[in-house]
Amino acid sequence: MRLAAQRRDLILAAVRANGVVRLADLVDQLGVTAVTVRRDVTALADRGLVTRVHGGVTMPRHGEPQVVARAGQILPRQASGQVPPGHVLVGMVAPSEDYYWPAVIQGAQAAVGAGGSRLALRTSCYHAAEDRRQVIKLLDRGVQALLVAPSTDGPAGVDLMRWLGALPVPVVLIERVPPPELPTIGLDAAVTDHALGAGLAVRHLATLGHRGVGLVVSRPSPHHEAIRAGWREAVTSLDLRPAPVVEVPPFGSADWAAVCDDVLDGCVRAGVRALLVHADREAIGLVERARDRGLAVPDELAVVSYDDEVAAAADPPLTAVRPSKHRLGALAAQLALARVADPLDRPVHRVALWPSLTVRESCGTPRHHSA
């Protein structure tokens, strides 16, 4: 039996020679099962060496979105702008309808509705199987484009992203990008540069004289890795001294008070008097716990929150990093409508929006100042 590397070399040679090769023909030529052929083709497609089509495999078109066809079928070329934007049903799968996502949904709805199109919304639960189920429902509904914030965790997340990349309608990712395992998948994406936002917070605190800035992140957040990376880069580039990095449970958990006490004790031991906290609820809870312990904010502890959903209503009002959520949703919808109008000639777009920093009272600077 041939080794996997030998089979994949033969598959590549067949695709180069014929342009499009049916999976059934590869099964006969290689003398292996259909499951083995599909596994080999998937491995090659994930590396960007071939493109899967229904029933076969073809040469990739690097940098361009995938066009779904059947093996041996040539798709007719559509003229740019053939699909009128006023008659598009856009499906959206958001992981939640509360906290963070309402503004994103509203932005998408505004952009879709501006041209007379319509948004069909479904919510999931940060789970790949549920994401897929909701997408299938929208496809059955007849949507012509999809906005999706899929789960990206583990093998299930990779499989979901691979599946989204092969759908017969344009897919735009929101606040997600394809994983490293799929470097050439042709999906548009609109994201927030959360790493840059964390860097804005650290740099602001450094300008106030803080030589150590700790980081507190909420465990369930899909953004905490980017926030941690931005915090680390800023701390390193500014040559700040080591500071605590703590993952905390969601605000209100049974052990919340004990975890907050550990965070505050760690700051005292390390001589750290500034924290970046993700997200608002956790930041507000931490400030309340600090006050219960007699630690004054901002005089003895400066706090910057990340998200700015309810930070302005805190006591004291929290300086906060604010992702442009409404604009993010609108941008994702615009990318989807543009892809429907021009499915072949439009290059893949990956757009990152900068968040902003609104300075309030929690870090000891004047109110109502924005950076």
N, C-alpha and C positions, 0 to 999 in steps of 0.2 A: 504494500500500500504506500502511496506517495505521502511524503510529509506535507504538513500544512503549507510551509513556505513554497514547496514545489507546486502544489495545486494552485496557489495564489499567483505564482508567476505564470502558469499556464492560462489562468483566467485573464490576466492582464494582456497576455499575448493575443488571446482570442478577441478581446475587446478592441485592441489596437488594430487588428487585421480586419475586423468586420464592422466596427462602429457600434452595433447593438447585437447582443447575444442573449438568447433565451436561456432561462435557468434550466429548463428541461433538456436543452442541448448540452449544457455543461454537465448535467448528471450523467448523460450517456457518454460524453467524451472522457470524463474523469473516472467513471466507474465507481462512484460513491453515491451516498444517499442524498436526497433533496435537502435534508436537514444540514448535512455537512456543507453542501454548496451554499446554502443560505448563510451559514455561519461564516464561511470564507468571504462571501460577497459583502456581508455586513462589516467585517474587519477591514476590507479594502475601502469600502465607502466611508467608514469612520475616519480613515486616514486621508480622505480626499483623493484617492487614486481612481475611483470609479463613481458613477452615480447610479443608484437603483431606480428602476422604472417598474411599472406593473408587469410582472412576468419575466423580467430580464434585467440586464445591466448594460450601461453605455459609458462612453467617455465623459469625464466631468467637464463642466464649464466653470472654471475657477473664477470666483468673485461675482458670479451671477446667481440669482435665485434658481432653485430647482424647478424644472417644468415637468410635471407628472405626465407620463405617456405610457402606452403599452409597448412591449418589445416589438420593434419593427415598424411602429407607427410614427409618421412624421406629422407633428402638430402644425396646423396652419398658423401663419404669422398674423398677429392682430395689429392693426394700426394703433399708434399711440393715441390715447384719449377716446378709444372706441366705446368704452363703458361710461355712460354719463354718471357723474358723481351724485346726481340727485336721485338715483334709483338703486342705491346700494344698501343692503341689509348687512350690518356689521355685527358680528357676535363678540361678546367679551366675557372672559372667565376671570374673575377676580378672586383672590383667596379669602376675602372678607368684605363685609359691607360696613364694618365699623373700624374706627381708629386707623388713620392713614389713608385708607382706600376710598372713602367717600369723595374726597376732593379729586382724586385721580379719575374716578368714574364720572363725576360731573364734568371734568375737562373733556373727556372723551365724548360724552353725550353732546356737549356744546359744539364740538368740532364736527361731529357727524351730522347733527341737526342743522348746522349752518347752511348746508347745501341741499337740504330736503331729504337727506338719508335718515336711517333709523338705526338705533343701537338696541340690540337684544342682550340683556345682561343675565348671567348666571354666576353664582358664587360657589366656591369649592371650600376646602378646609386644609390647605397646605399638605395635600396627599396626592401622589401621582395617579393612583387609580381613580380617585374622584375627579381629578382634573380631566383625565381622558374621558370619563363618562359624560361630563358636562360638555366637552367639546363635541362628542358624538351627537348629543342632543341638539346642539346648535347646527351641526352639519345637516342633520335630518330636518331641521327647521328651514334649511335653504340659505344659510348665510353665505355671502360672497367674499368675506374676509373675516379674520379672527384677531382679536387682541387677547393675549394670554399672559398671565403671570404664573407660570407652572412651578410645581415643586421640582427642585434640582438635586435633592438629596440621594446619594447612593446610586446603585445600578438602576433602580426604578426611575430615578430622575433622568439618567442618561437615555434609557429606553424611551421615555416619554418625549424627550427632546428630539430623538431620532425620528420618532413617529410624527411629531409635529412638522418636521422638515420635509416629510414625504406626502403631506396632505395636498389635495387638489385645489385648495384655495390659499391665498396669501395669509401668512401668519406673522404678526408683529409681537415680539416679546416686550413686556413692560417690567421694568426693574429686574430683569434677568438677562443673562447672556449665555450662549451655549457653553457647556463645560469644556475643559481642555481635551477631553477624549474625542470631541467632534470639532476639530479646528477649522473645517471648511464648510460647515453646514450653512446654507444660504438663507438665513432668517434675519429680517430686519429687527432692530431693537431700539427702544428708547429707555434710557436708564438715568438715574441720578448718580453723580460722582460722589458717593458717600465717603470715600477716602479723603477727597479734597475737603469735604465739609468738616470731617474730624480735624484735619490740619488747620482749618480756619479757627476752630475753637482753641486748639493748643497754642497757636500763634498769638491769638488775642490775649490769653492768660499770660503768656510769656511777656508780652508788652507791658503788662501790669506789674511785672517784677517777680512772677512766680518761677522758681527754678526747678520745680517738680510738679507735674500734672498727672494725677491718677486717672484711671479709666474704669468705669463701671458699665457693663453691658447686660442686657436682658437675654437670658438663655434661649428663648424660642425665636428670637429675631433672625430673619434671613439676611439682614444687613450687618450683623455684628462683626463678621470677618472683615468686610471692607472698612468699617469704622475702626476696628483694631489695627488694620494695616496703615490707615492714614494717621492714626494716633502715633504708632510706632515710628513712621517715617518722620513726622514732625518733631517728636522727642529726640530722635537721633540727629537730625539735621540742625536742631537748635542746641544740641549738647546739653540737654536737661538731665538732671540726675535721675536715677531709677525711682520709679513710683509704682504703687500697687496697681495690678490689673485683676479685676474681680468679675466673674460671671454670677449674676444674681437671679433668683427665681422671679416670676412675675409679681408685681406689686399686689399685696393682699394675701400672698401664700402663708401657710401656717407658720413657717420659720422666718418670715420676713424680718421681724424685729431683731432676731438673733443675727441674721446675715448682715443687716445694716450696722449693728454694733461691731461686728467683725471688720466691716469696711472702715468705719470711723476709727476704731482702735488701730488698724493698720496705718491709716493716715497719720495718726498721732505718733506712732513709733517711727515712721519714716520721715517725719517732719514735713509732710505734704499738706499744703493748705489750698489746693485747687483740684477740682474733679470735673471731668467730662462724663456725663451720665446719659446712657441711652436706655429707655426713652423718657418722655415727660412724666408718666405716672411714677416710674421708678425714681426720677429726680425729685419730684415733689415729696414722695414718701421718705426719701433719704434726708431731705431738708427738714421735714417734720421730726424725724428721729433725732437729727442733730440738735434741734431746738429743745427737744425733750431732755437731752443729755446736757443742756447748758452750753452748747457750742453755737455761737452766733454766726449767721450767714448774712452778709458777706465778710464781716470783720475777721472772723477766725477760719472761715472756710468759704472759698469762692466756688460757685457751681455753674456750669454751662450744661444745658439740656440739649438733647438731639431729637428733633422732630417738630417742635413748636406747634403742637396741636392745642395744648391747654397751658403752655408754659407762662403766658402772660397773666393768667388768672391765679398763679401761685402767690404765696406770701412768704418772702418777697417775690415780685415778678422775676422770672428766670430769664437770663440771657440764653438764647437758643439758636441752634443751627436749624434752618428751615428749608427742607427740600421744596422745590417748586412743583407741587403735586398736580394742581389744576393744569398747569402748562404741560406737564409730563403726559397726562392723559390726552390732552388735545394734540400733542405732537405725535403720539402713538397712532391716534385715529387718522391724522393727516398722512402718516406714512402708509397706513393700510389703504386709504382711498387712492393715494398716488400709485400704489402697487396694482390695484385693480385696474386703474386707467392705463397703466403701462407695464404689463406683466413680463415683457421680454427684454426691453432695452434699458430698464432702470437698474443701476448697480445696487448692491446690498448697502443699506444704511445702518450704521450703529452710532447713535447720537447720545451723548452724555451731557446732561444739564448740570450746571453748577448750583449748589445750594447757596443760601445767603446766611449771614450771621446778624441777628438782631440783638443789640446790647440793651439789657435792662438792669435791674438793681442787684441781681444775685452775685455779681462779681465785683461790685464796688465802683461802678462807673456810671456816668449820667444816663438817665432814662432816654428812651425814644431816639437812640442813635443806631443807625444801621450801617453795616459794613458789607 
